[in-house]
Amino acid sequence: MRVKIDVPATVRAIGLGRIALGVGYTLTPGLALRLWPGQPPAGDADAAVLRMMARSTGGRDIGLGLGVLFAQKHDSPVRGWLEAAMLADVADAVAILIAFRHLPRTKAALMLGAALGTAAAGRQLARSVG
């Protein structure tokens, strides 16, 4: 049985979700980093680099989310924004896979599942918007 979804509402939810995640990573990178697999930073310099990377990831997600919402608001094509977000999620999954054997298994598996799940959902949604 196929589930019918409200595509415009789902696209909006994807945009808002990305923005919310991005704002969290940008404003509270330390908190966001606790969710990531791996060891705590060894020193202040390592911690600063990790916070910078979290903020960079946050900025990426804010930009992708805003792109989705602006395209939707202006009745412009949304598919490219959804595909770009999906590709960012695939890149996250590849990065996790490359480092997987060095990471705590549970957190790495959860993050990998999240990245692949959002990529698959983004692919399906992009197909549904044409």
C-alpha positions as CSV (number, residue, x, y, z in Angstrom):
1,M,0.0,0.0,0.0
2,R,1.4,3.4,-1.0
3,V,1.0,6.2,1.5
4,K,-0.2,9.5,0.0
5,I,1.7,12.5,1.3
6,D,1.0,16.2,1.1
7,V,4.1,17.1,-1.1
8,P,4.1,20.9,-0.5
9,A,3.8,20.4,3.3
10,T,6.5,17.7,3.2
11,V,8.8,20.0,1.2
12,R,8.2,22.8,3.7
13,A,8.9,20.4,6.6
14,I,12.2,19.4,5.0
15,G,13.2,23.0,4.5
16,L,12.3,24.0,8.1
17,G,13.9,20.9,9.5
18,R,17.2,21.6,7.7
19,I,17.1,25.2,9.0
20,A,16.4,24.1,12.6
21,L,19.3,21.6,12.5
22,G,21.6,24.2,10.9
23,V,20.7,26.8,13.5
24,G,21.4,24.2,16.3
25,Y,24.8,23.3,14.8
26,T,25.7,27.0,14.3
27,L,24.6,28.4,17.7
28,T,25.4,25.4,19.9
29,P,28.2,23.5,18.1
30,G,29.4,21.9,21.4
31,L,26.0,20.3,22.0
32,A,25.7,19.2,18.4
33,L,29.1,17.6,18.5
34,R,28.1,15.4,21.4
35,L,25.8,13.6,18.9
36,W,28.7,12.9,16.5
37,P,30.6,9.7,16.9
38,G,34.3,9.9,17.9
39,Q,36.5,10.9,20.7
40,P,36.2,14.2,22.6
41,P,38.7,16.8,21.3
42,A,42.2,16.4,22.8
43,G,42.8,20.1,23.4
44,D,41.5,23.7,22.8
45,A,42.7,23.8,19.2
46,D,41.0,20.5,18.3
47,A,37.8,21.7,20.0
48,A,37.9,25.0,18.0
49,V,38.3,23.1,14.7
50,L,35.4,20.8,15.5
51,R,33.2,23.7,16.5
52,M,34.2,25.4,13.2
53,M,33.2,22.2,11.3
54,A,29.9,22.0,13.1
55,R,29.1,25.6,12.3
56,S,30.1,25.0,8.7
57,T,27.8,22.1,8.5
58,G,25.1,24.2,10.1
59,G,25.5,26.9,7.6
60,R,25.2,24.4,4.8
61,D,21.9,23.1,6.2
62,I,20.6,26.6,6.7
63,G,21.4,27.5,3.1
64,L,19.8,24.3,1.7
65,G,16.7,24.7,3.9
66,L,16.3,28.4,2.9
67,G,16.8,27.5,-0.8
68,V,13.9,24.9,-0.5
69,L,11.6,27.4,1.2
70,F,12.4,30.4,-1.1
71,A,12.0,28.2,-4.2
72,Q,8.7,27.0,-2.9
73,K,7.5,30.5,-1.9
74,H,8.4,32.0,-5.3
75,D,6.9,29.0,-7.2
76,S,10.3,28.2,-8.6
77,P,11.6,24.6,-9.1
78,V,12.3,22.9,-5.8
79,R,13.7,19.7,-7.1
80,G,17.3,20.9,-7.5
81,W,17.3,22.1,-3.9
82,L,16.0,18.8,-2.7
83,E,18.6,17.0,-4.8
84,A,21.4,19.2,-3.4
85,A,20.3,18.4,0.1
86,M,20.2,14.7,-0.8
87,L,23.7,14.8,-2.2
88,A,24.9,16.6,1.0
89,D,23.4,13.7,3.0
90,V,25.1,11.1,0.7
91,A,28.5,13.0,1.3
92,D,27.8,12.7,5.0
93,A,27.2,9.0,4.7
94,V,30.4,8.5,2.7
95,A,32.4,10.4,5.3
96,I,31.0,8.2,8.0
97,L,31.7,5.0,6.1
98,I,35.3,6.1,5.5
99,A,35.9,6.6,9.2
100,F,33.5,3.9,10.4
101,R,36.1,1.4,11.8
102,H,37.6,4.2,13.9
103,L,34.3,5.3,15.4
104,P,32.1,4.0,18.3
105,R,29.9,1.5,16.5
106,T,26.5,2.6,17.9
107,K,26.8,6.3,17.2
108,A,28.4,5.7,13.8
109,A,25.6,3.3,12.8
110,L,22.9,5.7,14.0
111,M,24.5,8.6,12.1
112,L,25.0,6.5,9.0
113,G,21.4,5.4,9.1
114,A,20.2,9.0,9.6
115,A,22.3,10.2,6.6
116,L,21.2,7.3,4.3
117,G,17.5,7.7,5.4
118,T,17.4,11.4,4.8
119,A,19.1,10.9,1.4
120,A,16.6,8.2,0.4
121,A,13.7,10.3,1.5
122,G,15.1,13.4,-0.3
123,R,15.5,11.3,-3.5
124,Q,11.9,10.1,-3.3
125,L,10.6,13.6,-2.6
126,A,12.6,15.1,-5.4
127,R,11.1,12.6,-7.8
128,S,7.6,13.5,-6.7
129,V,8.0,17.2,-7.4
130,G,9.0,16.6,-11.0
